[in-house]
Amino acid sequence: MFKEIFFKSRRTNCHARLYEPTATNSNGAGVVLAHGFCGTIDTGLTAYAEAFAQAGFHALVFDYRGFGLSDGAPRQFVSVPRQRQDWRNAIATLRGHANVNADRIGLWGMSFSGGHVIHMAHGDPKIRAVVSQVPMIDPVLSLNIGNYERGIKKTQALGQKVLAWAKRRWYARKPEMILAAPRHADDVAVLASEEAAEYPKIGGPSWRNEVHPDSFITGKFLDNNASLLTDDLTAPMLVQMGTKDRLVSNEAIANFVRRCGPLAQLSTYDAGHFTMLKNNAIQKRAIKEAIAFYDAHLTL
C-alpha cells in the first residue's frame, strides 16, 4: 500500500507515492526513487518501491515537475538543473517523515536518473547508498550512440526539429513536441536503438511519449555527466549494467566503476536498457540485489 503525496519544488507540486515498510524490522531507513528520461512512476517503478517497502524500507518514488501527475510547465521539459532541485526536495521530504531516520537514506535511479543519483550523492555526504541501474554515465558517448543507431538522415531531421523551435521559441505559444521513443520504424525519436521501441509498451497511464524541444536548448543535458565525479564520491554504489544495452555506453559504465575502486560494485545482467523494468526473472534478480545492497549499507 502507498500514500499519494505532494511536495513542493520551487513552489510547484511534485507528485509522489510513499510506500511504508511492511517488515517488522524497519529501522527508519528510506530510499528515494525516480525515473530516467521522460519516465514516470507508473512506468515500471512501482515494483521496486513495493519490494523495498516489503523489505523494511520507506520508499518515496516521485515524478519530476512537468511529468506524470506532477504540476509544472512546460510539460515534458527535461532539465538537469530542475530535476536536481526535485531530487533535493524529494530527499528532504523523506528525511522529514516522522518514522524515517534522516541519516539512513539511499537513492535509486535508472538511465538518465542513474546519473542524477550519483550527482546527488556527490553533493550530499549524508547519502548512505546508491543503486544506479543502466546509468547514463557519459552523455556525450550516449549521444554518439544515439546518432549512430538513428542514422544520418533521422539525426539530421531531429536536429532540424530542434533548430526550427529555437528560431521561433520567443514568440510561438506551442512547440512541436519530439517523440521520446519510436512507435514505427520510420519515426524520428530521441531514443533510437531497436530496443527503444519497448519504451512505449511499458509506459503507464501518465506517461507521454514526447519531449519538449527546449530540453535540447536550455535543459543542460551534458551537465548530467557522472564520469567526472569519481575522485570525490563517498557513498557506496551498486551499478547494474545490461550487457545488451544499446542506449547508454557500457564502456563508460565499466570505466566509471573501475575508477571508483572498492566504492562501486558492478553487477551485470543479460538485459537491454528496459529489461529490468518488466516483470521477469532479471527484474527479480535486480530487485533482490538492490535490497541486499541497501541492507548492507542502510541497516547496519
Buried (B, 14 or more C-beta within 10 A) or exposed (E): EBEEBBBEBEEBBBBBBBBBBEEEEBEBBBBBBBBBBBBBBBBBBBBBBBBBBBBBBBBBBBBBBBBBBBBBEBBBBBBBEBBBBBBBBBBBBBBEBEEBBBEBBBBBBBBBBBBBBBBBBBEBEEBBBBBBBBBBBBBEBBBEBBBEBBEEEBBEEBEEBBEBBBEEEEEEEEBEBBBBBBEEEEBBBBBBBEBBBBBBEBBBEBBBBBBBBBBBBBBBBEBBBBBEBBEEBEBBBBBBBBEEBBBBBBEBBBBBBEBBEEBBBBBEBEBBBBBBBBEEEBBEBBBEBBBEBBBEBBBE
